[in-house]
Amino acid sequence: MTEASASVRTRSGARPSRRDAMRLLALAPAFGAATPAAAAGWPERAVTVVSPYAPGGGSDIIARAVAKELGAVLGQPFVVENRSGAAGSVGAALVARARPDGYTMLVGGSSPIAANKLLYRKLPYDPERDFTPLSLVAEAPLALIAHPNLPVRTLAELIDYARARPGQLACANAGSGSKGHMAVLMLSHLTGIVLNHVPFRGTGPAMTALLADTVALGIDTASVYVPHLRAGTLHGLAVTSARRMALLPEVPTIAEQGLPGYQATVWYGAVGPAGLPSDIPPRIAAIVDAWGRGEAGRAVLSELGMTALGGTPDDLRQAVTRELEIWGPIVKAAGMVAD
């Protein structure tokens, strides 16, 4: 049975009678009358997909891939708009305030969808209250990268170098509160080193600064650095996953370089404003899940060094809860809260 042809039936397979339907309607208030109505015919026009970072990074690539697939399956354009700033909070707030009609959604990383709640006192939205979870998309490790002019080639050498120069080494990331920022925070907490945190409005600007040697270090989605590592214009010190990446087998993990158990990966998901019609989230989740499992999706994610997640809207809801539980104590211990 296709999405378009699916209809309500009783357990016996027969359609409910008019009397049964009226009884169900009468009981609706007892089961939550606030449940949004079905979005008949959705989508009937273009859908805006907000990418909360600047073009060029892993998050933006994922947003465009998901938008392309949704458009192909649902028969309407899913148009990506970049709204960067504040570790994705600018774009996320725009979606949280949007009309909950299914025509505005966000595809972004775990920071704007979850962790920014831990990091900003005046966050203009609440990730748990103001979003409708749609789907998990993928997961990716980060990489800690150095400009070749920095005289370190291993994590141990970096730690020694940074300890002798507290606060003098600039480390770029995709924004305050981004997973790269939090990964460095964890590294600093475990080693005692102090790095000069330099936030940018996304992966692309941060990498540009690193390539220009404006900053000595960068930490972000590992896959975006691969061409530069292979060309020798940048040097990989470590990846943040539990195991080495297939794309970067020569780059050791942080865990195997003396910090066992260290792991900091970023996941990507799709959300809409709170109060979306109830039939939209499972439709989007099913399409994203099938894309990640299919040949086209696997090819895109493999090239990015990412792993498909997919699943149901509730899987994303649980991922948000876990993100807050894991990173809450680390953020609190570091006193890393911004206005």
C-alpha positions in Angstrom: 0.0 0.0 0.0 1.5 3.3 -1.0 1.5 6.5 1.1 -1.1 8.0 -1.3 -3.4 5.1 -1.2 -3.2 4.3 2.5 -6.6 4.6 4.4 -7.9 3.8 7.9 -9.3 0.3 8.3 -10.4 -1.7 11.3 -8.4 -4.8 12.4 -10.7 -7.0 10.3 -9.7 -5.0 7.2 -13.1 -3.3 6.7 -13.5 0.5 6.6 -15.0 1.9 9.9 -18.7 2.8 9.7 -19.9 6.4 9.8 -21.1 5.7 13.4 -17.7 4.4 14.4 -16.0 7.5 12.9 -18.4 9.8 14.8 -17.6 7.9 18.0 -13.8 8.4 17.4 -14.4 12.1 16.8 -16.3 12.4 20.0 -13.4 10.7 21.9 -10.8 13.0 20.4 -10.7 15.6 23.2 -9.9 12.8 25.7 -6.8 11.8 23.7 -5.5 15.3 23.0 -7.5 17.6 20.8 -4.4 19.6 20.1 -3.0 16.9 17.8 -2.5 18.7 14.5 -4.8 17.8 11.6 -3.6 15.9 8.7 -1.9 17.9 5.9 -4.1 16.9 3.0 -2.2 17.2 -0.2 1.1 18.3 1.4 3.3 19.4 -0.2 1.5 21.6 -2.7 4.3 24.1 -3.2 8.0 24.6 -2.5 9.3 23.8 1.0 12.1 25.9 2.5 14.9 23.8 4.0 17.0 26.0 6.4 20.7 25.1 6.5 22.0 26.8 9.7 25.6 27.1 8.6 27.5 28.7 5.8 27.8 26.8 2.5 30.6 24.3 2.1 30.5 22.3 5.3 29.3 18.8 6.1 26.0 20.1 7.5 25.2 22.1 4.4 26.1 19.2 2.1 23.8 16.9 4.1 21.0 19.5 4.0 21.2 19.8 0.2 21.3 16.0 -0.3 18.3 15.5 1.9 16.4 18.4 0.2 17.1 16.9 -3.2 15.8 13.5 -2.2 12.7 14.9 -0.5 11.9 16.9 -3.6 12.4 14.0 -5.9 10.1 11.7 -3.9 7.4 14.3 -3.0 7.3 16.1 -6.3 7.8 19.7 -5.1 11.0 21.7 -4.7 12.8 21.6 -1.4 14.8 24.8 -1.5 17.9 25.2 0.8 18.4 28.6 2.4 21.6 29.2 4.4 21.0 31.1 7.7 24.2 30.9 9.6 25.3 32.3 13.0 25.6 31.4 16.7 26.4 27.7 16.2 23.3 27.3 14.0 21.0 29.1 16.4 20.1 31.8 14.0 18.6 29.4 11.4 17.1 27.1 14.1 15.3 30.1 15.7 13.9 31.0 12.3 12.4 27.5 11.9 11.1 27.4 15.5 9.1 30.6 14.8 7.9 29.5 11.4 4.2 28.6 10.7 3.8 24.9 11.5 2.3 24.0 8.1 5.1 21.8 6.7 6.6 24.4 4.5 9.6 25.3 6.6 12.1 22.8 8.1 15.7 22.6 9.3 18.4 20.1 8.5 21.4 20.7 10.7 23.7 19.2 13.3 23.3 18.3 16.9 24.2 21.7 18.2 21.3 23.7 17.0 18.9 20.8 17.4 20.0 20.0 20.9 23.2 21.1 22.6 22.8 24.9 22.1 20.2 24.6 24.9 23.1 24.0 27.3 25.3 26.7 25.9 23.2 29.9 25.6 21.4 31.7 28.4 19.2 33.6 26.0 18.7 31.0 23.3 15.6 32.3 21.4 14.1 28.8 21.2 13.9 25.6 23.2 15.0 22.5 21.2 12.8 20.2 23.2 9.7 22.4 23.2 9.8 24.3 19.9 10.6 21.6 17.3 8.8 18.7 15.8 11.3 15.9 15.3 11.4 14.6 11.8 14.3 12.3 11.3 17.9 11.5 12.1 20.1 11.6 9.0 23.7 10.7 9.6 26.6 10.7 12.1 30.2 11.9 11.5 33.4 12.1 13.4 35.4 15.3 13.7 39.1 15.8 13.0 41.7 17.9 14.8 43.7 19.6 12.0 46.9 21.7 12.1 48.5 24.0 9.6 51.9 22.6 8.5 53.6 25.6 9.9 52.7 24.5 13.4 55.6 22.4 14.6 53.6 19.5 15.9 52.7 16.2 14.2 51.0 14.2 17.0 48.5 14.9 19.7 51.2 14.4 22.4 53.3 17.0 20.7 50.4 19.4 20.5 49.6 19.0 24.2 53.3 19.7 25.2 53.4 22.7 22.8 50.1 24.1 24.1 51.0 23.7 27.7 54.1 25.8 27.1 52.0 28.5 25.5 48.6 28.6 27.3 46.0 30.5 25.3 48.3 31.3 22.5 47.2 28.7 20.0 44.2 29.7 18.0 41.7 26.9 17.2 39.0 27.5 14.6 35.6 25.8 14.6 32.1 26.3 13.1 30.9 28.5 15.9 30.5 28.9 19.7 28.8 25.8 20.9 29.4 23.8 17.8 30.5 20.2 18.3 34.0 21.2 17.3 34.0 23.7 20.1 32.7 21.2 22.6 35.2 18.5 21.4 38.1 21.0 22.2 36.5 21.8 25.5 36.5 18.1 26.4 40.1 17.8 25.2 41.1 20.8 27.3 39.2 19.4 30.3 41.1 16.1 30.1 44.6 17.4 29.4 44.7 20.8 31.1 45.7 22.7 27.9 44.2 26.1 27.1 43.5 26.9 23.5 42.3 30.2 22.0 38.8 29.4 20.8 38.0 31.2 17.5 34.4 30.7 16.3 33.4 31.2 12.7 30.0 31.2 10.9 30.4 27.7 9.7 32.9 25.1 8.4 33.8 26.9 5.2 35.0 30.2 6.8 36.9 28.3 9.5 38.7 26.1 7.0 39.6 29.2 4.9 41.2 30.7 8.0 43.1 27.5 8.7 44.4 27.2 5.1 45.6 30.9 5.2 47.4 30.1 8.5 45.4 32.8 10.3 44.7 30.1 12.9 47.0 27.3 13.7 44.4 24.6 14.4 40.9 23.6 13.3 38.4 21.1 14.5 35.3 20.2 12.5 33.6 17.5 10.4 36.5 15.3 9.3 35.4 14.7 5.7 35.7 18.4 4.6 39.5 18.3 5.4 40.2 15.1 3.4 41.3 16.8 0.1 43.6 19.2 2.0 45.1 16.4 4.0 45.8 14.4 0.9 47.3 17.4 -0.8 49.6 18.1 2.2 48.2 21.6 2.7 47.0 20.6 6.2 48.0 18.0 8.7 45.7 15.6 10.6 46.5 15.2 14.3 43.5 13.1 15.3 39.9 12.0 14.7 37.3 12.1 17.5 35.6 8.8 16.7 36.1 5.5 18.6 37.8 4.0 15.6 39.9 5.4 12.7 38.0 6.6 9.6 38.1 4.6 6.4 38.7 8.0 4.6 41.6 8.9 6.9 43.2 5.6 8.0 46.5 7.2 8.6 45.1 9.6 11.2 44.9 8.1 14.7 42.0 8.6 17.1 42.3 10.8 20.2 41.5 7.8 22.3 44.5 5.7 21.0 46.8 8.7 21.6 46.5 8.5 25.4 42.9 9.5 26.1 41.0 6.2 26.2 37.2 6.6 26.0 37.4 10.0 24.3 34.6 10.3 21.6 32.9 13.3 20.2 30.9 12.8 17.0 28.3 15.0 15.4 24.9 13.8 14.2 22.6 15.5 11.7 18.8 15.6 11.8 15.7 17.2 10.4 13.2 19.2 12.4 10.2 21.4 11.8 8.3 23.9 14.0 6.3 22.5 16.9 2.8 21.6 16.0 3.3 20.1 12.5 0.5 18.1 11.1 0.9 14.6 12.5 1.2 12.8 9.2 4.2 14.8 7.9 7.0 13.6 10.3 6.6 9.9 9.5 6.5 10.6 5.8 9.8 12.5 5.9 11.4 10.0 8.3 10.6 7.1 5.9 12.1 9.0 2.9 15.3 9.9 4.7 15.7 6.4 6.2 15.2 4.8 2.7 17.7 7.3 1.2 20.4 6.5 3.8 20.0 2.8 3.2 19.9 3.0 -0.6 22.8 3.1 -3.0 22.6 6.9 -3.7 22.5 7.8 0.0 25.3 5.4 0.9 27.5 6.8 -1.8 27.0 10.4 -0.6 27.6 9.5 3.0 30.6 7.3 2.3 32.3 10.2 0.4 31.7 12.4 3.5 32.9 9.8 5.9 29.5 9.6 7.5 27.2 6.8 8.6 23.5 6.7 8.0 21.2 6.9 11.0 17.6 7.3 9.8 14.9 5.7 11.9 11.7 7.3 13.2 10.9 10.8 14.6 11.1 9.3 18.1 14.6 8.1 17.4 15.6 11.8 16.9 13.7 12.8 20.0 15.8 10.2 22.0 19.0 11.5 20.4 18.3 15.0 21.6 17.7 13.7 25.2 21.0 11.7 25.1 22.9 14.7 23.7 21.8 16.9 26.6 22.5 14.2 29.2 26.0 13.5 27.9 27.2 17.0 27.3 25.4 18.8 30.1 27.9 17.9 32.9 30.9 18.8 30.6 29.5 22.2 29.7 28.6 22.9 33.3 32.0 21.9 34.6 33.7 24.2 32.1 31.3 27.1 32.8 30.8 27.4 29.1 27.7 29.5 28.9 27.3 32.4 26.5 24.6 35.1 26.3 
